Amino acid sequence: MSSPGSRLAGRTALVTGASRGIGRRIAERLAEEGARVWGLSRSTEALAALEVSHGVVPLAADLTDDASTWGALDQMTDALGAP
């Protein structure tokens, strides 16, 4: 049985709407369980707070804008070393 905070060690998650509400709580919980979490939101201030409190990697993007969305995903895949 894995210990609390390590169940998701070595896993990566992308959470949209991570700046508030359900999305924020999901990002927090995944980070608490050991996942490397990327939080996507339009609110850079809220993402910065989440980065400090839980180590969530911030991605600022507006999902209604294709260029903004793809830019954030490119940033994430570049950082992870994905093709």
Beta strands, then each sheet from edge to edge (+ up, - down):
strand 1: 12-16
strand 2: 36-41
strand 3: 57-60
sheet 1: 1+ 2+ 3+
end
